[in-house]
Amino acid sequence: GQYEWVLLELDRLQALGVQAVTVQVSFPLLYRPFHGDSATYTAYLAFYRKLASEIHRRGLKLILKSQALFSKGGWSELPVAAFYQGLSFAQYLAGRRDVIVTIARELHPDYLSIQMEPDTEAAQTGQPMNNVRNSLQLIKGILRGLKEAGIHGISVGAGVGTWHPRYRQFVWALAKFTDLDYLDIHVYPVNRDFLDRVVTMANVAQRHGKRVAMSEAWLYKAKTAELGRGMTAEEIYTRDAFSVWEPLDEKFLTIMVRLASREHFEFFSPFWTRYFYA
């Protein structure tokens, strides 16, 4: 019954006047070896094929993100934790590449973000993704896989969250990576200098001829002191549901739209769109 609900949300987003829809299809969802039988894999693939077709039929752009499904925090019911633990790093990289190639070949997105939060990916998978060298190894392998599969005409991007302590190293490395089309910036906390970093990151990318995009952003409702206190994202996100935040959410989104316009972003996609209808 999920497909009917997805179409309902698609209708509502289109009624708001959005020009693009963001869909996340992360490893190992479309990785055949993960599923116990081919029928399950085929069902997932058919679901996303139908959805991608419906999005394009409506004249909307398809922004597709693919990283790794969460193994903790209650975000997924699929048993991915044990699966990740059974993979070597080489097997993990190969699996991520295979899923991206399947997405590009079968779903035909307009934009394809292949890594956005290396720190989150490392925390959820146990794989050593939270450093520049391994991230670039992943990205190079994926781009090589797309080329070998003869896939062209899709804008491919990668990026990092503004909160990452080594965001500069990641941005410089990605900006110099000639085969990437755009830098994908994620924005959640606006404490400290995190919001100013968006401009810094965008300027670095643009100086190297890269376009800039933002496939996730939402006001992260935490005090500065709470950021270093070990509170989980799940605990912070429970605050979103209270209507007292509505004025701040409006202000945040307004600022993000103005920023995206001023810095000539390729696209801006807010995350918790459920609250558009609260």
C-alpha positions as CSV (number, residue, x, y, z in Angstrom):
1,G,0.0,0.0,0.0
2,Q,3.0,2.3,0.2
3,Y,2.9,3.3,-3.5
4,E,-0.6,4.9,-3.2
5,W,0.7,7.0,-0.3
6,V,3.8,8.0,-2.2
7,L,1.6,9.2,-5.1
8,L,-0.5,11.2,-2.7
9,E,2.5,13.0,-1.5
10,L,3.7,13.5,-5.0
11,D,0.3,15.1,-5.9
12,R,0.6,17.5,-2.9
13,L,4.2,18.5,-3.7
14,Q,3.2,19.2,-7.3
15,A,0.3,21.3,-6.1
16,L,2.7,23.4,-4.1
17,G,4.6,24.1,-7.3
18,V,7.8,22.2,-6.7
19,Q,9.9,21.6,-9.8
20,A,11.8,18.5,-8.6
21,V,11.3,15.5,-6.3
22,T,14.0,13.9,-4.3
23,V,14.0,10.1,-3.8
24,Q,16.5,8.1,-1.8
25,V,17.4,4.6,-2.9
26,S,20.4,3.5,-0.8
27,F,22.6,0.4,-0.7
28,P,21.7,-2.4,-0.4
29,L,18.1,-1.8,-1.4
30,L,18.7,-2.5,-5.1
31,Y,21.6,-4.9,-4.5
32,R,20.5,-8.4,-5.6
33,P,22.8,-10.4,-3.3
34,F,21.3,-8.7,-0.2
35,H,17.8,-10.2,-0.9
36,G,17.0,-13.8,-0.2
37,D,15.2,-14.2,-3.4
38,S,15.0,-12.5,-6.8
39,A,11.3,-11.8,-6.4
40,T,12.0,-9.4,-3.5
41,Y,14.6,-7.6,-5.5
42,T,12.4,-7.4,-8.5
43,A,9.5,-6.0,-6.4
44,Y,11.7,-3.2,-5.1
45,L,13.0,-2.4,-8.5
46,A,9.5,-2.3,-10.0
47,F,8.4,0.0,-7.2
48,Y,11.0,2.6,-8.0
49,R,10.7,2.2,-11.7
50,K,7.0,3.1,-11.5
51,L,7.8,6.0,-9.2
52,A,10.5,7.4,-11.4
53,S,8.3,7.1,-14.4
54,E,5.4,8.9,-12.6
55,I,7.7,11.7,-11.6
56,H,9.0,12.3,-15.1
57,R,5.5,11.9,-16.6
58,R,4.4,14.9,-14.5
59,G,7.2,17.0,-15.9
60,L,9.2,17.0,-12.7
61,K,12.9,16.5,-12.3
62,L,14.1,13.5,-10.4
63,I,16.8,14.0,-7.8
64,L,18.1,10.7,-6.6
65,K,20.3,10.1,-3.6
66,S,22.1,6.9,-2.8
67,Q,24.3,6.3,0.2
68,A,23.8,3.4,2.7
69,L,20.6,2.4,4.5
70,F,20.8,3.2,8.2
71,S,21.4,0.2,10.5
72,K,20.6,2.0,13.7
73,G,18.3,4.7,15.0
74,G,15.1,3.1,13.9
75,W,15.2,4.4,10.4
76,S,14.9,1.1,8.6
77,E,13.4,-2.3,9.4
78,L,15.7,-4.1,7.0
79,P,18.4,-6.2,8.6
80,V,21.3,-4.4,7.2
81,A,23.6,-4.2,10.3
82,A,24.7,-7.9,10.1
83,F,24.9,-7.6,6.3
84,Y,27.4,-4.6,6.6
85,Q,29.5,-6.5,9.1
86,G,29.9,-9.4,6.7
87,L,31.3,-7.3,3.9
88,S,35.0,-6.5,3.4
89,F,35.7,-2.9,2.4
90,A,36.3,-4.0,-1.2
91,Q,32.9,-5.8,-1.3
92,Y,31.2,-2.7,0.2
93,L,32.7,-0.4,-2.5
94,A,31.7,-2.9,-5.2
95,G,28.1,-3.1,-3.8
96,R,27.7,0.6,-3.6
97,R,28.9,0.9,-7.2
98,D,26.5,-1.8,-8.5
99,V,23.5,-0.1,-6.9
100,I,24.4,3.3,-8.4
101,V,24.8,1.7,-11.9
102,T,21.4,0.0,-11.5
103,I,19.8,3.3,-10.4
104,A,21.2,5.2,-13.3
105,R,20.3,2.5,-15.9
106,E,16.8,1.7,-14.6
107,L,15.5,4.9,-13.1
108,H,17.1,7.6,-15.3
109,P,17.4,10.4,-12.7
110,D,18.2,13.9,-13.7
111,Y,20.5,14.4,-10.7
112,L,22.3,11.6,-8.9
113,S,24.1,12.2,-5.5
114,I,26.4,9.3,-4.8
115,Q,27.8,10.4,-1.4
116,M,26.5,13.2,0.9
117,E,27.5,12.5,4.5
118,P,30.7,10.3,4.8
119,D,30.6,10.6,8.6
120,T,27.0,9.3,8.7
121,E,27.8,6.5,6.3
122,A,30.7,5.4,8.4
123,A,28.7,5.4,11.6
124,Q,25.8,3.4,10.1
125,T,27.9,0.8,8.2
126,G,31.1,0.4,10.2
127,Q,33.0,0.9,6.9
128,P,35.9,3.3,6.9
129,M,34.1,6.0,4.8
130,N,34.8,9.0,6.9
131,N,38.0,10.1,5.3
132,V,38.8,11.9,2.0
133,R,40.9,9.1,0.5
134,N,38.3,6.4,0.9
135,S,35.5,8.7,-0.2
136,L,37.4,9.5,-3.4
137,Q,38.1,5.8,-3.9
138,L,34.3,5.1,-3.7
139,I,33.5,8.0,-6.1
140,K,36.1,7.0,-8.6
141,G,34.8,3.4,-8.7
142,I,31.2,4.5,-9.1
143,L,32.1,6.9,-12.0
144,R,34.1,4.2,-13.7
145,G,31.2,1.8,-13.3
146,L,28.8,4.3,-14.9
147,K,31.2,4.9,-17.8
148,E,31.8,1.2,-18.4
149,A,28.0,0.7,-18.4
150,G,27.7,3.4,-21.2
151,I,25.5,5.7,-19.0
152,H,25.6,9.3,-19.9
153,G,23.5,12.5,-19.5
154,I,23.0,12.3,-15.7
155,S,24.4,15.0,-13.5
156,V,26.4,13.3,-10.8
157,G,27.3,14.9,-7.5
158,A,28.8,14.2,-4.1
159,G,29.3,16.3,-0.9
160,V,29.4,16.6,2.8
161,G,27.4,18.2,5.7
162,T,28.4,21.6,6.9
163,W,28.8,20.2,10.5
164,H,31.7,17.9,9.5
165,P,34.9,19.0,11.3
166,R,37.0,18.3,8.1
167,Y,34.5,19.8,5.7
168,R,37.2,21.9,4.0
169,Q,39.3,18.9,3.1
170,F,36.3,17.1,1.6
171,V,35.1,20.1,-0.3
172,W,38.6,20.9,-1.8
173,A,39.0,17.3,-2.9
174,L,35.6,17.1,-4.4
175,A,35.9,20.4,-6.1
176,K,39.1,19.3,-7.8
177,F,37.6,16.0,-8.9
178,T,36.9,16.9,-12.6
179,D,34.4,14.1,-13.3
180,L,31.9,15.2,-10.7
181,D,29.2,17.7,-11.9
182,Y,28.2,19.3,-8.7
183,L,28.8,19.6,-4.9
184,D,25.9,18.5,-2.8
185,I,25.8,20.3,0.6
186,H,23.6,19.2,3.5
187,V,22.5,21.7,6.1
188,Y,21.0,20.9,9.5
189,P,22.6,22.6,12.6
190,V,23.0,26.4,12.1
191,N,25.0,26.8,15.4
192,R,28.5,28.2,15.5
193,D,29.7,29.0,11.9
194,F,27.8,26.1,10.2
195,L,25.5,28.4,8.2
196,D,28.4,30.5,7.0
197,R,30.2,27.4,5.8
198,V,27.6,27.0,3.0
199,V,28.9,30.1,1.3
200,T,32.5,29.0,1.8
201,M,31.8,25.6,0.3
202,A,29.8,26.9,-2.6
203,N,32.6,29.4,-3.5
204,V,35.3,26.7,-3.5
205,A,33.2,24.5,-5.7
206,Q,32.3,27.3,-8.1
207,R,35.9,28.5,-8.4
208,H,36.7,25.0,-9.7
209,G,33.9,25.0,-12.2
210,K,31.5,22.9,-10.1
211,R,27.8,23.5,-9.8
212,V,26.3,23.5,-6.3
213,A,23.2,21.9,-4.9
214,M,21.5,21.1,-1.6
215,S,19.6,17.8,-1.5
216,E,18.9,18.0,2.3
217,A,18.3,20.8,4.7
218,W,16.1,21.4,7.8
219,L,16.5,23.4,10.9
220,Y,18.2,21.3,13.6
221,K,16.6,22.3,16.8
222,A,19.5,21.9,19.2
223,K,21.4,24.3,21.5
224,T,25.1,24.7,20.8
225,A,25.8,23.0,24.1
226,E,23.7,20.0,23.1
227,L,25.7,19.4,20.0
228,G,28.6,18.1,22.1
229,R,26.5,16.4,24.7
230,G,25.9,13.2,22.9
231,M,22.3,13.7,22.0
232,T,21.2,11.6,19.0
233,A,19.6,13.0,15.9
234,E,16.5,11.0,16.7
235,E,16.1,12.8,20.0
236,I,16.5,16.2,18.3
237,Y,14.1,15.3,15.5
238,T,11.3,14.6,17.9
239,R,11.2,18.3,18.6
240,D,10.1,19.1,15.0
241,A,6.5,18.1,15.5
242,F,5.7,20.9,17.9
243,S,4.0,23.9,16.3
244,V,6.0,26.4,18.3
245,W,8.8,25.9,15.8
246,E,6.7,27.0,12.8
247,P,8.0,30.6,12.6
248,L,11.6,29.4,12.9
249,D,11.1,26.7,10.2
250,E,9.6,29.4,7.9
251,K,12.5,31.7,8.5
252,F,15.0,28.9,7.9
253,L,13.4,27.9,4.6
254,T,13.2,31.5,3.5
255,I,16.9,32.1,4.2
256,M,17.8,28.8,2.4
257,V,15.8,29.8,-0.7
258,R,17.4,33.2,-0.8
259,L,20.9,31.7,-0.3
260,A,20.3,29.1,-3.0
261,S,19.2,31.9,-5.4
262,R,22.1,34.2,-4.6
263,E,24.7,31.4,-4.9
264,H,23.0,30.0,-8.1
265,F,22.3,26.6,-6.7
266,E,21.3,23.9,-9.2
267,F,18.5,22.8,-6.8
268,F,17.4,23.1,-3.2
269,S,15.5,20.3,-1.6
270,P,14.2,20.6,2.0
271,F,14.1,17.3,4.0
272,W,11.1,17.0,6.3
273,T,8.4,18.0,3.8
274,R,5.8,16.3,6.0
275,Y,5.6,19.5,8.0
276,F,4.5,21.4,4.9
277,Y,1.0,20.0,5.7
278,A,1.0,20.1,9.5
